[in-house]
Amino acid sequence: MNATTALWLTIAVPLAGAALVVVLDRRPNQREGATLLTAVALLALVLRLWFALQAGETPAKVLVETLPGIPLALAVEPLGMLFALVASTLWIVTSIYSIGYMRAHHEKHQTRFYCAFAVALASAMGVAFAANMFTLFVFYEALTLSTYPLVTHAGTQEARRAGRVYLGLLLGTSIGLQLFAIVWTWMLTGTLDFRDGGILRDAAPPTVIGALYIIYIFGIGKAALMPFHRWLPAAMVAPTPVSALLHAVAVVKAGVFTVLKVTVYLFGIDLLAHSGVSEWLPYVAAATILIASLVAMSQDNLKLRLAYSTVSQLGYVVLGALLANAAGIIGGAMHIAMHAFGKITLFFCAGAILVATHKTEISQMRGLGRSMPITMAAFFICSLSIIGLPPMGGMWSKWFLALATLDAGKLSLLAVLMVSTLLNVAYLMPIPIRAFFSSDKATATGIKEAPLPCLIALIISAIGCMLLFFYPDPVYRLITPVVAR
């Protein structure tokens, strides 16, 4: 199979898998087998493209000629390759986890769940491999719409209310701001193609460039930059595998990936460094990092605490982009991978606790480590990665982000990173400490580990956090060409 065929199949295969899931509605074993098979096939296709990129190929494919000069087209480049590798790898893990969780929790409408999941991954692949901003916008919106049934899966009044917030904020920012910015970009340049060094150089005065960039940053609502972050904690009413999808695999990563893509391929870091916005806009990301961390500390509900932690952690990636230097782009891109493996494990653990104990509040989890040692050990390991401590992968992305603040001469932002790391410790570490060292034994009475598929998934993703510490070089080598051109 040539690389160009593999490229368009990254979208076609998940869609075919979604159709097959619907056909197998009344045969759960075959339906879930189809889900796993589709996820494995997608990873194989993405790996084929990765090897092609490593060999110097640049696969590209025009899907549909829409307007002159604005095709719906796909192309492979390093940033998209990283996002696609993360999403396709973790889809397999999430599928394994979902089988155990959905059955043990006796969730209804499981066919709809697996179908929407597959469509969401097809949309994520379209975002990853978009050759221009028009294509990215189309798949970005498809991702929002395909995940809406997942957010409202429970069908309760609370779920429907959360769904309205979800759609309202994501569609409102993308149509009201991002689409406006895309049209403005077209008017200034006559193209929406992603190009090395950007397409906006000499297209407008620095003040116009700065204003356009601000509209893009706030228009990419999936990046959850405050004040457009409320959709993310609201979506916690969804089943835990959906929370894992939203926070680690597809949705939020599509947001911060789009921020990086716009920064590098529409504007270019050299242009932004002279536009003036890089002087003050990073402080908006810094405020998001700190405020979200403080809110996380106040949450007793485990999923809500993890949700606000995600808002804060996304701020790291946005900060890396807004610093507009090489270290910031590398650190932000690496944080997409590092945070994905850490945060998906934490949500897996939250779901495992819910399935095994029906508990959702942190205050109810004292002594839980005695009866769920694997789950709580995985939680501890991946908390270290989110904090950025060795030997976990999260250390490397924070290292480069710290270098980026020094390169930009912004010691105050370095202080923000240090303070936020302490806040990470404050809201994450008490959970496993209380689970293992609390004297309250009543909490753990009669409790056992979650079903085996849940344990397999969280063990795999926890091991991934450690492997990314010892073997970060493949991620680093994949990303460095983006800033070396």
C-alpha distance (Angstrom), angle and dihedral (degrees) to the residues before:
residue distance angle dihedral
M1 . . .
N2 3.80 . .
A3 3.78 121.2 .
T4 3.82 95.1 -110.8
T5 3.80 91.1 57.2
A6 3.81 90.3 47.4
L7 3.81 88.9 52.0
W8 3.80 98.0 60.5
L9 3.80 90.9 37.1
T10 3.82 89.5 63.3
I11 3.79 85.5 73.7
A12 3.81 98.9 32.8
V13 3.81 96.8 50.8
P14 3.84 97.1 56.7
L15 3.82 89.5 45.9
A16 3.80 90.0 50.9
G17 3.79 88.5 47.8
A18 3.81 89.8 53.0
A19 3.81 90.3 53.0
L20 3.80 91.0 48.1
V21 3.81 90.8 51.5
V22 3.82 89.3 55.6
V23 3.82 91.7 49.0
L24 3.82 90.4 51.5
D25 3.81 92.7 48.8
R26 3.83 95.7 128.7
R27 3.81 95.4 42.4
P28 3.82 106.5 68.1
N29 3.80 97.3 -178.8
Q30 3.79 93.6 51.6
R31 3.81 91.0 41.5
E32 3.78 92.6 55.1
G33 3.80 90.5 42.0
A34 3.81 87.9 55.7
T35 3.80 89.8 51.1
L36 3.81 91.9 53.2
L37 3.79 92.9 43.7
T38 3.80 91.0 51.4
A39 3.80 91.7 49.1
V40 3.82 91.8 50.6
A41 3.81 91.2 47.3
L42 3.80 90.7 51.8
L43 3.80 92.3 51.4
A44 3.82 89.5 49.8
L45 3.81 90.3 53.5
V46 3.81 92.6 48.1
L47 3.81 90.7 49.1
R48 3.81 88.9 51.5
L49 3.80 88.6 55.4
W50 3.81 91.4 45.7
F51 3.80 91.3 54.9
A52 3.81 89.2 47.7
L53 3.80 91.1 52.2
Q54 3.81 90.6 47.9
A55 3.80 88.3 53.1
G56 3.81 91.3 55.1
E57 3.81 97.9 -101.1
T58 3.80 121.5 137.6
P59 3.82 105.9 -158.8
A60 3.80 114.9 -159.2
K61 3.80 135.5 172.8
V62 3.80 134.3 -175.7
L63 3.80 107.7 -142.7
V64 3.81 100.0 -177.3
E65 3.79 133.7 -1.7
T66 3.79 103.1 -133.0
L67 3.80 114.2 164.0
P68 3.81 121.2 -4.6
G69 3.78 107.8 -78.3
I70 3.83 93.4 6.8
P71 3.81 108.1 86.0
L72 3.77 126.9 166.7
A73 3.80 94.1 -115.8
L74 3.79 142.2 160.8
A75 3.80 130.6 -146.2
V76 3.79 136.1 168.2
E77 3.81 121.0 -122.3
P78 3.84 132.5 152.8
L79 3.82 100.7 -94.5
G80 3.80 92.5 48.5
M81 3.78 90.3 44.6
L82 3.80 90.8 56.6
F83 3.80 92.9 49.0
A84 3.81 91.7 47.1
L85 3.81 92.6 49.2
V86 3.80 92.0 50.5
A87 3.82 94.4 45.9
S88 3.81 96.7 44.7
T89 3.82 94.0 45.2
L90 3.78 94.1 48.7
W91 3.81 92.7 44.8
I92 3.80 88.3 68.3
V93 3.80 91.3 50.0
T94 3.80 92.3 45.5
S95 3.81 91.2 49.1
I96 3.80 90.7 54.1
Y97 3.78 90.1 48.4
S98 3.81 93.0 46.3
I99 3.80 92.4 56.8
G100 3.79 91.9 58.0
Y101 3.80 95.8 38.8
M102 3.81 99.9 45.0
R103 3.81 92.7 48.1
A104 3.80 96.7 42.8
H105 3.80 91.8 46.7
H106 3.83 91.7 45.3
E107 3.80 92.3 -129.8
K108 3.80 117.6 -173.6
H109 3.83 127.0 -134.1
Q110 3.80 93.2 31.4
T111 3.81 93.2 160.3
R112 3.79 90.8 57.6
F113 3.79 88.5 47.5
Y114 3.82 95.5 54.1
C115 3.81 92.2 41.3
A116 3.82 93.6 52.5
F117 3.80 89.7 44.9
A118 3.82 91.1 56.8
V119 3.81 93.0 46.9
A120 3.81 89.3 50.1
L121 3.81 90.8 53.9
A122 3.81 90.7 49.4
S123 3.80 88.0 53.1
A124 3.81 90.9 48.0
M125 3.81 89.8 53.8
G126 3.79 89.1 51.5
V127 3.80 89.9 52.9
A128 3.81 91.4 47.2
F129 3.80 96.1 50.4
A130 3.82 99.8 34.3
A131 3.81 110.4 140.6
N132 3.80 94.3 -159.2
M133 3.78 140.4 17.3
F134 3.80 93.2 -101.2
T135 3.81 91.9 58.1
L136 3.78 91.4 45.3
F137 3.81 91.0 51.7
V138 3.82 92.8 50.8
F139 3.80 93.4 52.1
Y140 3.82 91.7 39.3
E141 3.80 88.9 59.8
A142 3.80 91.7 43.0
L143 3.81 88.1 55.4
T144 3.81 90.8 53.4
L145 3.80 93.1 49.7
S146 3.82 95.5 43.4
T147 3.80 92.9 52.1
Y148 3.82 94.3 48.5
P149 3.86 92.9 82.4
L150 3.81 87.8 51.1
V151 3.80 93.2 52.5
T152 3.82 91.3 48.7
H153 3.81 93.4 39.5
A154 3.83 95.0 122.3
G155 3.81 91.6 58.2
T156 3.80 92.7 -144.2
Q157 3.79 124.9 137.0
E158 3.81 88.7 -107.0
A159 3.82 90.9 52.3
R160 3.81 92.4 49.2
R161 3.81 90.4 48.8
A162 3.81 90.0 50.5
G163 3.80 89.2 48.6
R164 3.80 91.1 55.5
V165 3.81 90.8 51.8
Y166 3.81 89.6 46.4
L167 3.79 95.2 51.7
G168 3.78 94.9 36.3
L169 3.79 96.3 55.5
L170 3.81 98.2 37.0
L171 3.80 96.5 44.4
G172 3.80 92.0 37.9
T173 3.80 93.9 55.4
S174 3.78 95.3 40.2
I175 3.80 97.1 47.1
G176 3.79 98.0 32.6
L177 3.81 97.8 43.4
Q178 3.80 114.1 6.7
L179 3.80 96.1 47.1
F180 3.80 89.7 47.0
A181 3.81 89.4 52.9
I182 3.80 91.5 48.7
V183 3.82 92.2 52.5
W184 3.81 90.0 46.8
T185 3.81 90.2 51.0
W186 3.81 90.2 51.9
M187 3.80 91.2 50.2
L188 3.81 91.6 51.0
T189 3.81 98.5 44.0
G190 3.80 110.2 16.4
T191 3.80 90.3 -129.5
L192 3.79 140.8 70.9
D193 3.81 97.3 -164.2
F194 3.78 120.4 132.7
R195 3.81 108.4 -118.5
D196 3.78 135.3 174.5
G197 3.79 108.6 -95.9
G198 3.82 92.5 15.8
I199 3.80 134.4 -91.9
L200 3.82 100.2 -108.6
R201 3.80 100.1 72.5
D202 3.84 108.8 126.8
A203 3.81 89.3 -0.3
A204 3.81 96.4 110.8
P205 3.83 143.3 -6.8
P206 3.83 118.1 -77.4
T207 3.82 92.1 -103.7
V208 3.81 91.4 56.7
I209 3.79 91.2 45.4
G210 3.80 90.0 51.3
A211 3.79 93.5 48.9
L212 3.81 92.0 47.9
Y213 3.80 91.7 50.0
I214 3.80 92.0 50.9
I215 3.81 90.4 52.9
Y216 3.80 90.3 51.2
I217 3.81 93.5 48.9
F218 3.78 94.9 51.6
G219 3.81 92.3 36.5
I220 3.80 91.2 61.6
G221 3.80 92.5 78.6
K222 3.80 94.5 172.2
A223 3.82 87.8 71.6
A224 3.85 85.4 68.9
L225 3.77 95.3 -140.6
M226 3.79 109.3 171.7
P227 3.01 129.5 -69.9
F228 3.84 89.5 26.3
H229 3.81 95.6 57.2
R230 3.82 104.8 93.6
W231 3.79 93.9 96.7
L232 3.78 90.4 68.1
P233 3.82 101.3 59.4
A234 3.82 88.9 36.8
A235 3.81 89.6 59.7
M236 3.82 91.0 61.6
V237 3.81 89.3 94.7
A238 3.82 86.5 79.3
P239 3.83 122.8 95.3
T240 3.80 113.6 -81.1
P241 3.84 95.7 -106.0
V242 3.80 86.7 57.7
S243 3.80 90.4 50.3
A244 3.79 87.4 52.6
L245 3.81 89.7 50.6
L246 3.81 92.5 48.1
H247 3.80 96.4 45.0
A248 3.78 104.4 34.7
V249 3.79 115.9 12.6
A250 3.78 114.5 35.9
V251 3.78 127.1 -13.7
V252 3.80 107.7 48.1
K253 3.79 90.9 32.2
A254 3.81 88.8 53.9
G255 3.81 86.8 54.9
V256 3.79 99.0 51.6
F257 3.81 90.5 37.6
T258 3.81 88.6 56.7
V259 3.82 89.9 50.7
L260 3.82 89.9 54.2
K261 3.80 92.7 44.2
V262 3.80 93.2 50.6
T263 3.81 90.9 45.9
V264 3.80 95.7 50.2
Y265 3.81 104.7 31.7
L266 3.82 105.3 29.7
F267 3.80 102.3 33.8
G268 3.79 107.1 13.3
I269 3.79 122.3 -139.6
D270 3.81 93.2 -105.0
L271 3.80 91.8 57.5
L272 3.80 93.0 46.3
A273 3.78 92.0 49.0
H274 3.82 88.0 62.7
S275 3.81 98.8 37.9
G276 3.79 96.2 80.7
V277 3.83 97.0 -124.8
S278 3.81 91.4 95.9
E279 3.80 87.4 66.7
W280 3.82 97.1 64.6
L281 3.81 110.9 5.7
P282 3.83 94.0 76.6
Y283 3.80 87.6 65.6
V284 3.82 89.2 64.8
A285 3.81 88.5 58.9
A286 3.81 89.4 44.8
A287 3.81 90.5 53.8
T288 3.81 90.0 50.6
I289 3.81 90.3 51.3
L290 3.79 94.2 52.3
I291 3.82 100.7 36.5
A292 3.81 93.6 47.8
S293 3.81 90.2 49.0
L294 3.80 90.9 52.5
V295 3.79 91.4 48.8
A296 3.81 89.8 48.9
M297 3.79 89.8 56.7
S298 3.80 90.5 57.9
Q299 3.83 95.7 53.1
D300 3.80 119.4 99.0
N301 3.80 93.4 -178.2
L302 3.81 105.9 89.5
K303 3.81 97.5 -143.4
L304 3.81 92.0 47.5
R305 3.80 90.7 50.5
L306 3.80 89.2 51.4
A307 3.82 90.4 46.0
Y308 3.80 93.6 56.8
S309 3.78 88.5 43.2
T310 3.81 86.9 58.1
V311 3.80 91.4 51.7
S312 3.79 88.1 53.6
Q313 3.81 94.4 45.5
L314 3.81 92.4 49.7
G315 3.78 85.9 56.9
Y316 3.81 88.2 65.7
V317 3.81 91.8 60.5
V318 3.80 92.7 45.1
L319 3.81 89.7 47.9
G320 3.80 90.2 53.0
A321 3.80 90.3 53.3
L322 3.81 94.5 45.0
L323 3.80 92.8 52.3
A324 3.82 85.8 66.5
N325 3.79 98.5 -149.5
A326 3.79 135.5 111.9
A327 3.80 96.8 -103.5
G328 3.81 90.7 50.2
I329 3.81 93.1 53.5
I330 3.81 91.8 46.4
G331 3.81 92.4 46.7
G332 3.80 93.2 46.1
A333 3.80 93.0 48.1
M334 3.80 92.6 46.8
H335 3.81 89.7 49.4
I336 3.81 89.4 59.8
A337 3.81 88.7 64.4
M338 3.80 98.4 34.9
H339 3.80 95.1 48.5
A340 3.80 92.3 43.7
F341 3.80 94.4 60.7
G342 3.81 93.4 41.6
K343 3.79 98.8 45.5
I344 3.80 96.4 42.3
T345 3.80 88.5 55.8
L346 3.80 92.0 50.7
F347 3.81 90.6 52.4
F348 3.81 90.4 45.8
C349 3.80 87.6 54.6
A350 3.81 91.6 48.6
G351 3.80 89.8 52.6
A352 3.80 92.4 45.9
I353 3.80 89.8 53.4
L354 3.81 90.6 49.5
V355 3.80 92.7 49.9
A356 3.81 94.1 46.1
T357 3.81 100.3 38.6
H358 3.83 108.0 11.2
K359 3.81 86.9 -129.5
T360 3.80 123.0 137.6
E361 3.81 103.7 167.2
I362 3.80 121.7 87.0
S363 3.80 90.8 -140.8
Q364 3.82 88.3 63.0
M365 3.80 94.8 56.0
R366 3.81 102.2 76.1
G367 3.79 112.3 136.3
L368 3.81 92.5 8.5
G369 3.81 92.6 127.1
R370 3.80 90.7 72.5
S371 3.79 93.7 63.2
M372 3.83 98.7 28.1
P373 3.82 102.3 36.7
I374 3.82 96.1 150.6
T375 3.80 93.5 51.1
M376 3.78 95.1 46.1
A377 3.82 93.1 43.1
A378 3.82 88.7 54.5
F379 3.80 89.0 48.4
F380 3.81 90.1 52.6
I381 3.81 93.7 47.6
C382 3.79 94.2 50.4
S383 3.80 93.0 42.6
L384 3.80 86.0 61.4
S385 3.81 89.0 53.2
I386 3.82 93.2 50.4
I387 3.81 89.0 48.2
G388 3.81 89.6 50.1
L389 3.80 100.8 -119.9
P390 3.81 126.1 143.4
P391 2.94 139.1 -75.4
M392 3.83 86.3 37.8
G393 3.79 129.6 88.1
G394 3.79 95.4 -119.6
M395 3.79 88.9 75.9
W396 3.81 93.6 71.8
S397 3.79 98.5 54.3
K398 3.80 91.4 47.9
W399 3.81 89.1 48.1
F400 3.80 91.9 57.7
L401 3.79 92.6 43.1
A402 3.81 88.9 53.7
L403 3.82 89.1 50.8
A404 3.80 88.6 50.0
T405 3.81 92.3 56.4
L406 3.81 89.5 50.6
D407 3.82 91.7 48.0
A408 3.79 88.5 52.0
G409 3.80 91.4 48.1
K410 3.81 92.3 -122.5
L411 3.79 106.8 135.5
S412 3.79 90.4 166.9
L413 3.81 89.3 64.4
L414 3.79 90.3 49.4
A415 3.81 86.1 54.8
V416 3.82 88.8 51.6
L417 3.81 90.2 54.9
M418 3.80 90.9 50.0
V419 3.81 94.1 47.1
S420 3.80 91.8 46.0
T421 3.80 89.9 52.5
L422 3.80 89.2 55.9
L423 3.81 88.9 48.8
N424 3.82 89.0 51.3
V425 3.79 87.6 56.3
A426 3.81 91.1 48.1
Y427 3.81 96.7 53.7
L428 3.82 100.8 34.4
M429 3.79 110.0 35.0
P430 3.84 98.3 56.3
I431 3.82 88.6 65.0
P432 3.85 98.9 64.4
I433 3.82 91.6 32.1
R434 3.80 91.7 57.6
A435 3.80 90.7 42.3
F436 3.80 93.5 55.1
F437 3.81 103.9 29.4
S438 3.81 105.9 31.0
S439 3.80 115.3 116.3
D440 3.81 90.7 -143.4
K441 3.81 100.5 107.3
A442 3.78 95.5 167.3
T443 3.78 91.6 78.3
A444 3.78 92.6 62.5
T445 3.81 98.3 45.0
G446 3.80 112.9 129.0
I447 3.81 94.1 -5.0
K448 3.80 122.9 134.1
E449 3.79 134.4 -176.7
A450 3.81 120.1 -77.3
P451 3.85 119.9 -95.0
L452 3.79 116.8 -61.3
P453 3.86 97.2 -104.6
C454 3.81 89.2 56.8
L455 3.80 91.2 50.6
I456 3.81 93.3 46.3
A457 3.80 91.0 52.7
L458 3.79 96.9 48.5
I459 3.82 92.0 44.8
I460 3.81 91.0 52.9
S461 3.79 94.1 48.7
A462 3.83 92.0 44.7
I463 3.80 89.9 52.7
G464 3.80 87.0 50.0
C465 3.82 89.6 60.3
M466 3.79 90.2 56.3
L467 3.80 95.0 43.8
L468 3.80 90.2 53.2
F469 3.81 88.7 59.0
F470 3.80 94.8 52.1
Y471 3.81 95.9 36.1
P472 3.82 108.6 33.1
D473 3.80 92.5 133.1
P474 3.84 97.5 90.4
V475 3.82 89.6 55.5
Y476 3.81 92.0 44.9
R477 3.82 93.9 48.2
L478 3.79 90.8 47.7
I479 3.81 92.9 54.4
T480 3.82 104.3 37.4
P481 3.86 95.1 76.0
V482 3.83 87.7 64.2
V483 3.82 91.6 66.7
A484 3.80 97.2 30.1
R485 3.80 95.2 66.1
